[in-house]
């Protein structure tokens, strides 16, 4: 099922909610969703090898009638549309400079059923990495990001923004395949996997470095802390 189909199904599932019932013959949510996808595709810019940036701040311009009836539900619909944009970006391998935002603006020159989309890239704090996929194994090393932990139970742990990464970071400064942490017995080493922005360990950029307990690893805008474990 594609992104637009998933979005439309979520809207249909909310048919008993007031904002879903508000849409009849005027502007349809799926039309806005499709326009937002096109805006991303049309404005996608390759800024480095394996990294394509797209806008993250979107304004949907609506005529008086559509804006009046939609504005009551703007927060709920905006949240659904932002989720759809993030899903589309993930499928296409796009990156954002900051969080995705959708706002609605009244433009009197537009008639009922008409709308326009404009967008921009606005830097801002990105989402934290996803929660740890598994609990830590006692005696094994791990990485920490705030209260989130990532166990290093395998010989090689891949870190990046791509879906294939073992530790996945939602950070536009992180490459899809950014780095690896290799564990051999009690020794642990971080290796740059050909990233765009490099790997910085304890303030020094490295291609490869042994990790001591408490070492900081900066990848893009995200700092991970390495913990050796207890034995």
C-alpha positions as CSV (number, residue, x, y, z in Angstrom):
1,X,0.0,0.0,0.0
2,X,1.4,3.4,-1.0
3,X,1.8,6.5,1.1
4,X,-1.3,8.2,-0.3
5,X,-3.4,5.1,0.2
6,X,-2.3,4.8,3.8
7,X,-3.0,8.4,4.4
8,X,-6.5,8.1,2.8
9,X,-7.2,5.1,4.9
10,X,-6.3,6.9,8.1
11,X,-8.6,9.7,7.1
12,X,-11.4,7.2,6.3
13,X,-10.9,5.6,9.7
14,X,-11.5,9.0,11.3
15,X,-14.8,9.4,9.3
16,X,-16.7,9.7,12.6
17,X,-14.5,12.6,13.7
18,X,-15.8,16.1,12.9
19,X,-12.9,17.2,10.8
20,X,-13.2,14.2,8.5
21,X,-16.9,14.9,8.0
22,X,-16.2,18.5,7.0
23,X,-14.7,17.4,3.7
24,X,-17.2,16.8,1.0
25,X,-17.2,18.5,-2.4
26,X,-14.5,21.1,-1.5
27,X,-10.8,20.6,-1.0
28,X,-10.1,16.9,-0.2
29,X,-7.3,15.8,2.2
30,X,-5.8,13.4,-0.4
31,X,-5.5,16.2,-2.9
32,X,-3.5,18.2,-0.4
33,X,-1.4,15.1,0.4
34,X,-0.6,14.5,-3.2
35,X,0.4,18.2,-3.7
36,X,2.7,18.0,-0.7
37,X,4.4,14.9,-2.3
38,X,4.9,16.7,-5.6
39,X,6.3,19.7,-3.7
40,X,8.9,17.5,-2.1
41,X,9.8,15.8,-5.4
42,X,10.0,19.0,-7.4
43,X,12.2,20.7,-4.8
44,X,14.4,17.8,-3.9
45,X,18.1,18.9,-4.1
46,X,21.1,16.5,-4.0
47,X,23.5,18.3,-1.6
48,X,26.0,15.4,-1.2
49,X,26.6,11.8,-2.2
50,X,23.6,9.8,-1.0
51,X,21.9,12.8,0.6
52,X,18.9,14.6,-0.9
53,X,17.3,17.5,1.0
54,X,13.7,18.5,0.7
55,X,11.6,21.3,2.3
56,X,10.2,20.7,5.7
57,X,7.9,23.7,6.3
58,X,4.8,23.7,4.2
59,X,2.0,26.3,3.9
60,X,-1.3,25.3,2.4
61,X,-3.1,28.4,1.0
62,X,-6.9,28.1,0.9
63,X,-9.8,30.3,-0.2
64,X,-12.1,32.0,2.3
65,X,-14.7,29.2,2.4
66,X,-12.3,26.3,2.6
67,X,-10.1,28.0,5.2
68,X,-13.1,28.9,7.4
69,X,-14.4,25.3,7.6
70,X,-10.9,23.7,7.7
71,X,-9.3,26.0,10.3
72,X,-11.2,24.3,13.2
73,X,-9.5,21.0,12.3
74,X,-6.1,22.4,11.2
75,X,-4.1,20.8,14.0
76,X,-5.4,17.3,13.5
77,X,-5.2,17.3,9.7
78,X,-1.8,19.1,9.8
79,X,-0.5,16.3,12.0
80,X,-1.8,13.6,9.6
81,X,-0.3,15.4,6.6
82,X,3.1,15.8,8.3
83,X,3.1,12.1,9.0
84,X,2.4,11.4,5.3
85,X,5.2,13.7,4.2
86,X,7.7,11.9,6.6
87,X,6.6,8.5,5.2
88,X,7.0,9.7,1.6
89,X,10.5,11.1,2.4
90,X,11.5,7.8,4.0
91,X,10.4,5.8,1.0
92,X,12.3,8.2,-1.3
93,X,15.4,8.6,0.9
94,X,14.9,12.3,1.4
95,X,16.3,14.3,4.4
96,X,14.9,17.3,6.2
97,X,16.7,20.2,7.9
98,X,14.2,20.2,10.7
99,X,10.8,18.9,11.8
100,X,8.0,18.8,9.3
101,X,5.3,21.4,9.8
102,X,2.0,22.0,7.9
103,X,0.1,25.3,8.4
104,X,-3.0,26.6,6.6
105,X,-3.3,30.2,5.4
106,X,-6.3,32.1,4.1
107,X,-5.9,33.6,0.6
108,X,-9.1,35.4,-0.5
109,X,-8.2,35.3,-4.2
110,X,-8.6,31.5,-4.2
111,X,-12.1,30.1,-4.9
112,X,-13.8,27.3,-3.1
113,X,-12.0,24.0,-3.9
114,X,-8.8,25.7,-4.9
115,X,-5.6,25.7,-3.0
116,X,-1.8,26.2,-3.4
117,X,1.2,24.9,-1.6
118,X,4.4,26.7,-0.9
119,X,7.4,25.4,1.1
120,X,10.7,26.2,2.5
121,X,13.6,24.5,4.3
122,X,13.8,25.6,7.9
123,X,16.5,24.4,10.2
124,X,15.5,23.1,13.6
125,X,15.8,20.3,16.1
126,X,15.2,16.9,14.6
127,X,13.5,14.0,16.2
128,X,15.4,11.8,18.7
129,X,16.4,8.3,17.5
130,X,13.9,5.6,17.7
131,X,13.7,3.6,20.9
132,X,16.1,0.7,21.5
133,X,15.0,-2.3,19.6
134,X,15.9,-4.7,22.4
135,X,16.8,-4.5,26.1
136,X,20.5,-4.5,27.0
137,X,22.3,-7.7,27.7
138,X,24.1,-7.6,31.0
139,X,27.9,-7.5,30.6
140,X,27.6,-6.3,27.0
141,X,28.5,-2.8,25.7
142,X,25.9,-0.3,24.5
143,X,25.4,3.1,23.1
144,X,23.3,5.8,24.8
145,X,21.4,8.8,23.5
146,X,19.9,10.5,26.5
147,X,17.6,7.9,28.1
148,X,17.6,5.8,24.9
149,X,20.0,2.8,24.8
150,X,21.2,0.7,21.9
151,X,22.7,-2.7,22.8
152,X,25.8,-3.8,20.9
153,X,25.1,-7.5,21.0
154,X,26.5,-8.4,17.6
155,X,30.1,-8.3,16.3
156,X,29.1,-5.4,14.0
157,X,26.4,-2.8,14.6
158,X,25.6,-0.5,11.7
159,X,24.6,3.1,12.5
160,X,22.9,5.4,10.0
161,X,19.7,7.0,8.7
162,X,18.8,4.2,6.3
163,X,16.3,1.5,6.9
164,X,19.0,-1.2,6.9
165,X,20.8,0.4,9.9
166,X,20.8,-1.5,13.2
167,X,20.9,1.9,15.1
168,X,18.7,4.2,13.1
169,X,19.1,8.0,13.6
170,X,16.5,10.5,12.3
171,X,19.2,13.2,11.8
172,X,19.6,14.9,8.4
173,X,23.3,15.2,9.1
174,X,23.7,11.4,9.3
175,X,24.3,9.4,6.2
176,X,22.1,6.4,5.4
177,X,25.1,4.1,6.1
178,X,27.2,6.3,8.4
179,X,29.4,4.2,10.8
180,X,29.9,0.8,12.3
181,X,30.8,-0.2,15.8
182,X,32.8,-3.5,15.8
183,X,33.0,-5.5,19.0
184,X,35.7,-8.2,19.5
185,X,35.8,-9.6,23.0
186,X,36.3,-6.6,25.3
187,X,37.6,-4.3,22.5
188,X,35.2,-2.0,20.6
189,X,36.0,0.1,17.6
190,X,34.0,2.7,15.6
191,X,34.7,2.9,11.9
192,X,33.5,5.6,9.4
193,X,31.5,3.7,6.7
194,X,32.1,6.4,4.1
195,X,29.8,9.0,5.6
196,X,29.4,12.6,4.3
197,X,30.0,14.4,7.6
198,X,32.4,12.1,9.2
199,X,32.8,10.5,12.7
200,X,34.0,12.5,15.7
201,X,35.2,10.7,18.8
202,X,35.9,12.7,21.9
203,X,36.2,15.9,19.8
204,X,38.5,14.4,17.1
205,X,37.5,13.4,13.6
206,X,38.5,9.8,12.9
207,X,38.3,7.2,10.2
208,X,38.6,4.5,12.9
209,X,39.1,4.7,16.7
210,X,39.1,2.4,19.7
211,X,36.3,3.2,22.1
212,X,36.9,3.6,25.8
213,X,34.1,3.6,28.4
214,X,32.3,7.0,28.3
215,X,33.6,7.9,24.8
216,X,31.4,10.3,22.9
217,X,30.6,9.7,19.2
218,X,29.3,12.6,17.2
219,X,27.5,11.6,14.0
220,X,25.9,14.6,12.2
221,X,24.1,16.5,15.0
222,X,23.6,13.4,17.2
223,X,26.0,12.5,20.1
224,X,26.1,8.9,21.3
225,X,27.9,7.8,24.4
226,X,29.7,4.4,24.4
227,X,29.4,2.2,27.6
228,X,31.6,-0.8,27.9
229,X,29.4,-2.9,30.1
230,X,30.2,-4.6,33.4
231,X,32.3,-7.5,32.3
